[in-house]
Amino acid sequence: MTRAAVAGSTEAQIATITGHSLKEVRSIPDANYLHRDPELGRAAIQKLETTTNLQNELQNAELLPFKEREKH
């Protein structure tokens, strides 16, 4: 269950794989595992960095036509 959570699986996906209820999926890892797993923190930071990079790229792509117009 912990490895699935660290890999980014949703609670519903974990429940389907393990046979636990959604309530159990929410409580078992929090109570026993996830708060101790440094990989979970690294995965969260990686997602944040990826999202930030994608947002920056999108913003730059949207601004590019305006920058091109300013040159002319």
C-alpha positions as CSV (number, residue, x, y, z in Angstrom):
1,M,0.0,0.0,0.0
2,T,2.8,2.4,0.9
3,R,4.7,1.8,-2.3
4,A,1.5,2.5,-4.4
5,A,0.9,5.7,-2.5
6,V,4.5,6.8,-3.0
7,A,4.2,6.0,-6.7
8,G,1.2,8.4,-6.9
9,S,-1.7,6.0,-7.0
10,T,-5.0,7.4,-5.9
11,E,-6.8,6.1,-2.9
12,A,-9.4,4.4,-5.1
13,Q,-6.7,2.6,-7.1
14,I,-5.0,1.4,-3.9
15,A,-8.3,0.2,-2.5
16,T,-9.0,-1.8,-5.7
17,I,-5.5,-3.4,-5.5
18,T,-5.5,-4.2,-1.8
19,G,-9.2,-4.9,-1.1
20,H,-9.3,-2.3,1.6
21,S,-12.1,0.2,2.0
22,L,-11.4,3.9,1.1
23,K,-11.6,4.7,4.8
24,E,-8.9,2.1,5.5
25,V,-6.8,3.3,2.6
26,R,-6.9,6.8,4.1
27,S,-6.2,5.7,7.7
28,I,-3.7,2.8,7.5
29,P,-0.9,4.6,5.7
30,D,-1.2,7.8,7.6
31,A,-1.2,6.0,10.9
32,N,1.5,3.6,10.2
33,Y,3.7,4.3,7.2
34,L,3.6,7.5,5.1
35,H,4.7,10.0,7.7
36,R,7.9,8.0,8.1
37,D,8.7,7.6,4.4
38,P,11.2,10.2,3.1
39,E,10.5,9.0,-0.5
40,L,7.0,10.4,-0.2
41,G,8.4,13.9,0.5
42,R,10.8,13.5,-2.5
43,A,7.9,12.4,-4.7
44,A,5.9,15.4,-3.6
45,I,8.7,17.8,-4.4
46,Q,9.2,16.2,-7.8
47,K,5.6,16.7,-8.6
48,L,5.7,20.3,-7.5
49,E,8.8,21.0,-9.6
50,T,7.3,19.3,-12.6
51,T,4.1,21.3,-12.3
52,T,5.9,24.5,-11.8
53,N,8.1,23.9,-14.8
54,L,5.1,23.0,-17.0
55,Q,3.3,26.2,-15.8
56,N,6.4,28.3,-16.7
57,E,6.7,26.7,-20.1
58,L,3.0,27.3,-20.8
59,Q,3.2,30.9,-19.7
60,N,6.3,31.5,-21.8
61,A,4.6,29.9,-24.8
62,E,1.5,32.1,-24.3
63,L,3.6,35.2,-24.1
64,L,5.8,34.5,-27.1
65,P,3.4,35.9,-29.7
66,F,3.1,39.1,-27.7
67,K,6.9,39.4,-27.5
68,E,7.2,38.8,-31.2
69,R,4.6,41.6,-31.9
70,E,6.5,44.0,-29.7
71,K,9.7,43.6,-31.8
72,H,7.8,44.8,-35.0
